[in-house]
């Protein structure tokens, strides 16, 4: 019983350290508790099975499940400066005469703010705020798929939107994400949004995910893509070294701004 209590207490402390620092190493924990690396790895494996952390090579990072959704105004206020930097970086991948598709994410909206000045650009989006934003930008043709309006995000979703999207071919898809997880991939709380984002991936030569660092390690409700389908992830400087290391073996370019 004493051994069991010690184990439970240690695992609780590990989670507290992880919550505070964002990442932990097997070596540091082994020294702290004066036990073997094997015992620490068993602790981390146990906690990972419960969805409380994500193991990495040599340690772990915290896992933050996301199974709820925020409206657009709430999203726009969250990590706004980081989203601005990400948006400015993302447009470096765009060239005149491109056809691009954008979902309704708040970080994707920051990409759209930087589209002024491009020539002969075609933009497909299910986001009414993005369409309204660029409507007066010279040199950009805006295409909006049909569908049902999701009021809280001012976006169009549903089977009509999905069928419409499949009629196009795009150079780049710019997608937001509520969760970016090494195993689960990219995810969102909304089933219909996920279905449409899947189609955007299918029709695009290049897939760029724009997301602030708070989304890493999270699993949201519905997966809409594997990390192997993503070409570039643009995020902010608050991403941890451990989180970056989880992508080392994947063919995904990480842009940190």
N, C-alpha and C positions, 0 to 999 in steps of 0.2 A: 504493500500500500504506500509506503514511504517513497519508493522508487517511482511509483505511478504519479504521486503528488508532485515530486520533483520534476518529472517529465512535463506534466501539465503546466506547472509554474514556469518552466523554462520556455515552453512554446508560447505561452502568453506574453512573456517578456520579449521574445523574438519578434512577435507581431507589433509590440509597442515600439521597439527600436526601428522596425521597418516603416511603421507609420511616420515616425519622426524623420528618418533619414532618406526614405524612398528606396534604398537598396542596402543589402547586407552581403557579407562574404562568409563562406564556410570557414576560412582561416581565422577571421576575427572572432567568430562565434565559438570556434573550438578553443581559442586562447581564453576567451572570456569565461567559459563554463568549465574549462579544464577537462574536456572530454574529447573523444576521437572525432575525426572528420566523418567517419561512417555514421556515428550517432547524430551529428548535426544534419547530415544529408537525409537521414531517416525522419528527423523532425520536419525538414523542409518538404519532403515528399508527402508526409501526412498533412501538412498545412495546405499544400497545393491541391491535394485531392478534395479538400473542403472549399476550394476556390478562394483561399485567403491570401495567396501569393502566387507568383510565377517564378519557377526555378530558372536560373541561367547557368552558364558555365562558371562554376566557382562561387555561386551564391544565389540570390533571389532578389526580385523587385516586387513592389506591392501590386496587388490586383485590385481594381476598382470596378466592380460590376455596375453597369448602367442599364436599368430596365425601365426608366421613366423618360419622358420627353419634356422639353421646354418650348415655350412659344418663341417666335422670332425675336420679339423685343428683349426677352430675357437672354437669349443667345447672343444678341448683339452687344450686350453690356458685359459679357464674360470674356476676360482676357483680350480686351479690344486692341490694345497696343500691339500685342503679339500677332493678332490677326491682320492688322494693318501691314506689318512687316512681311508676313507670309504672302499677302495679296500682291505686294509690290514685286516680290521675288518671282512669283508664279508667272507673271506676264512675260518674263524673259524667255519663256519657252514658246511664245506665240510669234508667228510671223504674218506679214500681210498675206492676204488671199487664203488664210486658213479657215477651216470650218471647225468650230469648237462646240462642245455640249457641256452645260453646267447644271448641276443639281441645285437644290434650294438651301444649301448650308449657309450659315452666317459667315464663315470664313471664305466660302466661294463668292459671296456678295462682295467681299473686299477685293477679290480678284477682278470682278466686274468693274469696280470703281476705277481701275487702272487701264481700262481698254481704250480710252480716248486717244486718238492719234493713229490707230491702226487703219489700214486701207483695205477695202473689199473683204471685210471679215464677215463671216456668217456665224451667228450665234443661235444655238438651239437651247432652250431652257424651259423647265416646268415651273420656274420661280417667277411669279408676277412682279415682286420687287426688283429682281434683276432686269427683267424685260422693261420695266418702267424706267429704271435707272439709265439704261443705255439707249433708250428710244430716240433720244435727241443727239446721240453721238454720230457725227458724220462718218460715213464709210463702213457702218455696221448694219447688216440686215438681221432682224430678229425674227426667229421662228418659234412659235409657242404651240406645243402639242395640245390636242384637245384633252378632255378628261373632267373629273370631278374636282372641285376646289376643296382643298384642306385648309379650313379657315385660319387656324392658329399659325400656320406657316405661310399662308397665301401662296400655296403651290398646287399644281394640277397633278393628279394621280389617277390610277385605275387602268382598266384594260384598254380604253380608248387611247390614253397617253402612251401606254406601252406599245401598242400596234403602230402608232404614229412615229415613235422614235425609231422603230426598226426599218423605216423607209429611208433613213439617212446613213451617210458614212462620214465620220469625223476624223480630223487629224488628232485632236486631243479631247479627252474627257477630264473635266475638273470636278472632283467629288469631295465632299466633306465626309466625316465619320464621327459617330458617337463613341465608337470603340475601335481600337487598333491593337490586336492581340496576336502574339506570335503563332499560336495554334488555331484560333478561331478566324483570324483574318480581320476584315473590316466589317463593321456592323452598325445597326441603327435600331431605335426602339420601334419603328413603324414598318409593318409588313408591306404596305403598298409603296412606300418610299423605297424600300429595299428592292422590290420587284422592278421598279423603274430604273434604279441605279444599276442593276444587273444588265439591263438592256443597253444602258449608256456605255458600259464596259465592252459589251459585245460589238458595238458599232464603231469603236475608236481604235486608231493605230497606237495611241499612247494614253496611258492612264496616270493622272497625277492626283494624288490625295493631298489636300491641304487641311492641316489640322494642328491646333495648338497642342503642346506636350501633355496637357492634362488627360488627353484621350488615350494615351499609351498604357498598355496593361489592362485596359478595360474590355469587358465583354458586354455588349448590348444585346438586345433581344433577338434581332434577326440578322444573320450574316448575309451580305450581298456580294462578297468577293473574297478570293484567296489573295494572300500577299504576293504570290507568284504572278498574279494578273496585274499587279501594280508596278509601274516603271519608276516613279519618283514619289517620294513623300517629302513634303515641305513642312517643317515644324519650327518651333522656337528654341532658344538656347537653354530653357529650363529642363529639357529632356536630359535624363541621367545617362552617364557613361554605360551603365549596365543595360539600360533600355536600348541604347544604340548598338551595343554588342550583340543583342539578340538578333539583329538583322545582318550580321556579318556574313553568314552563310547563304543569304538570299540575294538574288540578283535585283535588288531594289536600291536605287540611288537615294541617299539621304541628304537633304538640303537643310541646314540648320541656320536660322537667321535671327 
